[in-house]
Amino acid sequence: MEKKIPELYGSLVFNDKVMREKLPKDIYKALRKTINNNTHLELDVANAVAVAMKEWAVDNGATHFTHWFQPMTGCTAEKHDSFITPVDGGEVIMDFSGKELIKGEPDASSFPSGGLRATFEARGYTAWDPTSPAFIKDGTLYIPTAFCSYTGEALDKKTPLLRSMDALSKEATKVLNLLGQSDVTSVKTTVGPEQEYFLIDKKDYAKRKDLIFTGRTLLGAAAPKGQEMEDHYFGVLRPRVAAYMHDLDEELWKLGIPAKTKHNEVAPSQHELAPVFDTTNVAVDHNQLTMEVMKKVAEKHGFVCLLHEKPFEGINGSGKHNNWSMTTNTGMNLLDPGKTPAENIQFLVFLAAVIKAVDEYADLMRLSVASAGNDHRLGANEAPPAIISMFLGDELSQVVESIENDTLFKKSEREAMDIGATVLPHFFKDTTDRNRTSPFAFTGNKFEFRSLGSSLSVAGPNVILNTAVAESLSQFYDELKDSKDLDSDVKALVKKTIVEHKRIIFNGDGYTDEWVAEAEKRGLYNYKTTPDVLPVFIEPKNVALFTKHGIFTESEIDSRYEILLENYVKTLHIEAKTLIDMLYHEFLPGTLKYSDTLAQSIILKKQAVEGICVKALEDSLKTISANYSKLYELGEKLKADVLTAEGIEDYLKAAIYYKDTIIADMSSIREVADATEVLMPSDALPYPSYADMLFYV
């Protein structure tokens, strides 16, 4: 198997190796110029690429092609067309033109547009992203594309991402050239998104309407065991899970996705996959593809892959960690501190830019990870708190402190680890510990944005991060471009930035009440829920940021704000309706049936003998009957409140109503239902229990 991996990897990708082999040299050079320098691609080049791409795809079993894009649904979209073209004599040839490669025309009115498109205004365009390789899946050539309306507004997640990458590259290059790096012509951001997920048995999933319709359990008492023994994390992979992971790796490798690490996560039946980093837009495409392939491979193994942020109450939910850095076209990682970070002025400039960006736009960073699902995680002891802060670690914090106070930084000698057993090898400990409670942590030569939910597209958070850092660098350039003493002015700028924005740096425990109080004193944002944070999108300072750098137009911002509010409302509406369905069609009938069984048992026992057995049955029946009445009353309240919610036309008001009223209704129902569930035998329950789903894979 090991010998086959290099041949397997990327075998279904129209990558650089394939392009070298299939394209004429002049065409290959022109395409590489477009990819490397973001230059315009001429139609004659596109025609030649299309021919080679089609021939390669057909040789690998493809019969169709599709423009693959990422609309504002959070999923990907595709429309398949065959390569066939009829010719004389009733025959067909396999044909594919440059025009078909670079442009598609899906119906733009059928995707979320936030008012940018009326229903009758149907035309939209997909445009080939040549920087993200095409690939073959299920007999179709997939061409990664951006998606826009007939009037040019972005209707997807990729277009703003590409714009933000351009903005950061432009501003970072200007600063680097100013610092003497004249050979730098571009800077790209890189991302490695770690992905958490649950696997449960397909037959159990099929019996849970809540999982089918909402992705999370709306009812369900905790199993006798959860994650308290801490024995699942990094534990031995169960055979079925190991087989799934093996096949998943192979499928991802074929698609050129560098799946690297796999392991059990903290919660039972929870796992993680981590890739090697890649250019941001490619990493975003790969993560969307990874989530799709995870689900597809799970089906083959009798599993269902759950990507909801909180599928099971009472145990950890799932997120993903966005490992972000900046790299020049000359190969420099701009966030690599080197051996002497205190003397690495270039690193300090870019570190200061990130500190400033995160502090000034922490509201947008919180917004970028906001969703109804992620609201269940943020602030719990499984994910970072809703308050955005930065962790720099011991060494960098000391560097920052020495800059602020104009003191000499003394680098600590690397400490050798002595574990106490002679046979164990000697090694040096890292210069700093990790902080799992930090939303935005420095981890050696990159920052790890840890607040993302597991089902989230990583495009949004990286748009915010790229744009905010681009703004910091733009301001740095403006301050330094006319400097007469650059070295002195750069150092002064770094110090000023640190002093002004040090409030965002926090290396302690983000889970404590003390930190919440301290963060409030520092003036940091604490947006606890999605409806709380969404309005920051349309605040003047944030609109100015996006429009200055060409990331969004004002109409695109307004449309996304509407879409995010609408998604939140619709998600909660579906959850409420699903709970009503389960309560009235499954749980209450099941409870009533079990109550009848108990009542019959009491009658029979009384006829035979009085005693403790009869009293126990009567007490149990009393409790279950009382809970039945409570659940019916709570269900009626939820139904009435949902009707009220449906009548609220303003999406922000509706979102707040769902947050404050509907979620409270649902929680009340769950509390009583879960308390009733533990009184009932397994065969009386209308759905598989937590114990069934989480511990029998």
ZAKOL-973603 format. One record per residue (C-alpha): residue in three letters; x, y, z. Coordinates in steps of 0.5 Angstrom, whole numbers, plus 500, padded with zeros to 3 digits. Example, Ala and Ser with C-alpha at 12.3 -4.5 7.8 and 13.67 -1.06 7.14 Angstrom:
// ZAKOL-973603
Ala525491516Ser527498514
END
This chain:
// ZAKOL-973603
Met500500500Glu505505502Lys509504495Lys502506492Ile501512495Pro505517491Glu502514485Leu495515488Tyr496522491Gly492527486Ser491521481Leu484525480Val487532480Phe489536474Asn495538477Asp501542475Lys504535474Val499533469Met499540466Arg506540464Glu505533461Lys498535457Leu499542455Pro504545450Lys510549453Asp507556451Ile500554454Tyr503551460Lys507558462Ala501562460Leu497558465Arg502558470Lys503566470Thr496567471Ile496562477Asn502565480Asn501572478Asn494573478Thr494575471His488575466Leu487569462Glu486569455Leu481565451Asp486562446Val490559453Ala483557456Asn481553449Ala488549449Val487548457Ala480546456Val482541450Ala487538455Met483538461Lys477534457Glu482529454Trp485527461Ala478527464Val475522459Asp482518459Asn480517467Gly473515466Ala469522466Thr463523461His461530464Phe463536467Thr461541472His462548475Trp463547482Phe461553486Gln460555494Pro453559494Met451562501Thr447556503Gly454553506Cys454547501Thr457547495Ala453547488Glu454543481Lys450542475His453537470Asp453537463Ser456532458Phe462532454Ile458530448Thr456534442Pro452531436Val455530429Asp453528422Gly451521422Gly447520428Glu454520432Val457524438Ile464527439Met467529446Asp468536446Phe469542451Ser471549449Gly475554453Lys468558453Glu465552457Leu471552462Ile471559464Lys464561464Gly457557466Glu450560467Pro447557473Asp440560475Ala442565480Ser435566483Ser434560486Phe440561491Pro440565497Ser441573495Gly439577501Gly435581496Leu440582490Arg436578485Ala429578485Thr425571483Phe424573476Glu432575475Ala434568474Arg441569470Gly448568474Tyr455566472Thr460562474Ala467563473Trp473558473Asp478559479Pro485557475Thr488557482Ser484551485Pro486545481Ala480541477Phe479534479Ile474528477Lys469525482Asp464520480Gly465520473Thr465528472Leu470533471Tyr469538477Ile472545475Pro472550482Thr469557480Ala466563483Phe459565483Cys456572481Ser449575479Tyr448578472Thr450585475Gly456582478Glu455582485Ala458576489Leu453571491Asp458566494Lys463565499Lys469564494Thr469571490Pro470575497Leu475570499Leu479571493Arg478579493Ser481579501Met487574498Asp489580493Ala488585498Leu492582503Ser498580498Lys497588495Glu498591502Ala503586505Thr508586499Lys508594499Val510593506Leu515588505Asn518592499Leu519598504Leu523594509Gly528592503Gln525585501Ser525588493Asp524581490Val517580494Thr512581489Ser506577492Val504574499Lys499568499Thr495566506Thr495559507Val490555511Gly490548514Pro483547517Glu482541522Gln476538522Glu472534528Tyr466530526Phe462524529Leu460517527Ile454514528Asp450507526Lys446509520Lys440504522Asp440509529Tyr440515525Ala434513521Lys430513527Arg432520529Lys428525526Asp432530529Leu438528527Ile435527520Phe432534519Thr437538524Gly443535525Arg443535532Thr439531538Leu433535540Leu431530545Gly435525549Ala438523556Ala445522558Ala448515557Pro451512564Lys457514561Gly460520557Gln467523556Glu468523564Met473518564Glu477521558Asp479515555His476516548Tyr481522546Phe487519542Gly484512544Val485506540Leu481506534Arg475501533Pro476496527Arg470499523Val472506525Ala479505523Ala477502516Tyr473508515Met479512516His483508511Asp478509506Leu477516507Asp484517507Glu485514500Glu479518497Leu482524499Trp489523497Lys486521490Leu483528490Gly490531492Ile487533499Pro493532504Ala490529509Lys495528515Thr493526522Lys487522524His485520531Asn479519536Glu477526539Val474527546Ala467525546Pro465518545Ser464517537Gln468523536His474524531Glu478529528Leu482529521Ala487534520Pro490536513Val497539511Phe496547510Asp495549503Thr493556499Thr487559502Asn482558497Val485551495Ala484549503Val477552503Asp475548497His479542500Asn475543506Gln468543503Leu470537499Thr473533505Met466534509Glu462531503Val467525502Met467524509Lys459523509Lys460519502Val465514505Ala461514512Glu455511508Lys459505505His461503512Gly454503515Phe455510518Val453517518Cys458522519Leu455528523Leu458535522His453539526Glu457543532Lys453540538Pro449533536Phe449531543Glu447535549Gly452534555Ile458532551Asn463536547Gly461538540Ser465539534Gly469545531Lys475546526His481550527Asn483555522Asn491555522Trp493561518Ser499564516Met502568510Thr508566505Thr511570500Asn513568493Thr520567495Gly518562500Met518566507Asn513565512Leu512572515Leu510569522Asp516565523Pro519568529Gly526565527Lys531564533Thr531571535Pro524574535Ala526580539Glu531582533Asn527580527Ile524586526Gln520584519Phe516578524Leu515584529Val512588524Phe507583521Leu506580528Ala504587530Ala499588524Val495581526Ile495584534Lys492590531Ala487587526Val484582531Asp483588536Glu480592532Tyr476587528Ala474582534Asp467583533Leu467581525Met472575527Arg466573532Leu461574527Ser465570522Val464564526Ala457565528Ser451560527Ala445557531Gly449551531Asn456554534Asp452558539His451551543Arg459551543Leu462557544Gly464559552Ala463552554Asn468548556Glu470545550Ala471551545Pro474558546Pro469563549Ala465568545Ile470573547Ile475574542Ser483574545Met490572543Phe494568546Leu502569544Gly505564549Asp511566554Glu517567549Leu513572545Ser509575551Gln516577554Val518580547Val512584547Glu513586554Ser520588553Ile518592546Glu513596550Asn517597556Asp524599552Thr527593556Leu532588554Phe529581552Lys533576554Lys532569551Ser531563555Glu536557554Arg532551551Glu530547557Ala532539556Met526535558Asp528530564Ile522525565Gly526521570Ala527514566Thr534513563Val532509557Leu527515554Pro531520549His533527551Phe529532547Phe528540548Lys521543551Asp518548546Thr518555548Thr511556550Asp505551552Arg499551548Asn492554550Arg486551548Thr481556551Ser484561547Pro480563540Phe486566537Ala493562539Phe500563536Thr502556535Gly510557533Asn509560526Lys502561525Phe496563528Glu490558530Phe483561530Arg480556534Ser472558534Leu470555528Gly464551528Ser465544525Ser460545519Leu462552517Ser465554511Val472556513Ala472562507Gly468567512Pro473567517Asn479568512Val475573509Ile475577515Leu482575517Asn485577511Thr482584510Ala483586517Val490584517Ala491588510Glu488594513Ser493594519Leu498593513Ser495599509Gln496604515Phe503601517Tyr505603510Asp502610510Glu505611516Leu512609514Lys512611506Asp515617507Ser520616513Lys527619513Asp529614519Leu526607517Asp529603522Ser527608528Asp520609525Val519602524Lys521600531Ala517606534Leu511604530Val511597533Lys511599540Lys506604539Thr501598536Ile503594542Val501599547Glu495601543His492594542Lys495590548Arg488589551Ile487583546Ile493579549Phe491574554Asn495568556Gly490565561Asp484561562Gly479563558Tyr473559561Thr474563568Asp469568570Glu475572572Trp476573565Val469575563Ala470580568Glu477582566Ala475582559Glu469587560Lys474592564Arg479592558Gly473593553Leu473587549Tyr467585545Asn462579548Tyr457577543Lys454571546Thr449569541Thr449570533Pro443575534Asp447579538Val453579533Leu450579526Pro448587526Val456589527Phe456587520Ile453593518Glu456598522Pro460604519Lys467602521Asn466595518Val462597512Ala468602511Leu473596512Phe470592506Thr469597501Lys476600502His479594500Gly474592495Ile472585499Phe464587499Thr460593496Glu455596501Ser449592497Glu453585498Ile454587505Asp447588506Ser445582502Arg449577507Tyr447580513Glu440579511Ile442572509Leu445570516Leu439573519Glu435569515Asn439562516Tyr439563523Val431564523Lys430558519Thr435553523Leu431555529His424554526Ile426547523Glu428545530Ala422547533Lys417544528Thr422538528Leu421538536Ile413539535Asp413533531Met417528535Leu413530541Tyr406529539His408523534Glu413519538Phe414521545Leu408523548Pro404517544Gly410512547Thr409515554Leu402514554Lys403507551Tyr408505557Ser403509562Asp398504560Thr402498561Leu404500568Ala397501569Gln395494567Ser401492571Ile398495577Ile391492576Leu394485576Lys399486582Lys393488586Gln389482584Ala395478586Val398481592Glu399488596Gly406491597Ile412495595Cys412493588Val405496587Lys407502590Ala413503586Leu409502580Glu404507582Asp409512584Ser412511577Leu406512573Lys404518577Thr411521575Ile410519568Ser403522568Ala405528571Asn410529566Tyr406527560Ser401533562Lys407538563Leu410536556Tyr403537553Glu402544556Leu409546554Gly408543547Glu402547546Lys406553548Leu411552543Lys406551538Ala403558539Asp410561540Val412558533Leu406561530Thr407568533Ala415567530Glu412566523Gly408573523Ile414577525Glu417580518Asp423583521Tyr429578521Leu433581526Lys426581531Ala425574529Ala432572530Ile431575537Tyr425572539Tyr427565537Lys433566541Asp429568547Thr423565547Ile423559542Ile430556545Ala427557552Asp421553550Met425547547Ser429547553Ser423546557Ile421541553Arg427537553Glu428538560Val422534562Ala422529556Asp429527558Ala427526565Thr421522563Glu426518558Val430515564Leu424512567Met422508561Pro425502559Ser429502552Asp424498548Ala418503550Leu423509547Pro421511540Tyr428512538Pro435510540Ser438513546Tyr445516547Ala447509550Asp445506543Met448511539Leu455513542Phe457506545Tyr456501540Val459503534
END
